[in-house]
Amino acid sequence: MVGDVAVGKVKAKKGKATVTTTVNAAGTLELSGGAVKPATATAGGRGEVALQIKPTSKAKRALRKKGSARVRFTVTFTPLLGTPDSADGTAKLKKKSKKKD
């Protein structure tokens, strides 16, 4: 059995983002990347799993300076039985919006 993972929608909000991934079996998901803090999640079976994308200090600097930062990430899915699979994606992080009084 081969683990199968697909990267879906990325929703950015307040300097972070959430990526929805689709998997075909139970197993572990790992998110990694150069400007992204590592994150893990567990899939109980076939379906969608959400992973939080948090920027590293380098990406936070870009957010403060430019107001947004584009980061690349890799999601690796390791099923309980079978071989791992990975998928790449990008996310555009947006700076936290300030309230206008």
Secondary structure, 3 states (H helix, E strand, C coil): CECCEEEEEEEEECCEEEEEEEECCCEEEEEECCCECCEEEEECCCEEEEEEECECHHHHHHHHHHCEEEEEEEEEEEECCCECEEEEEEEEEECCCCCCC
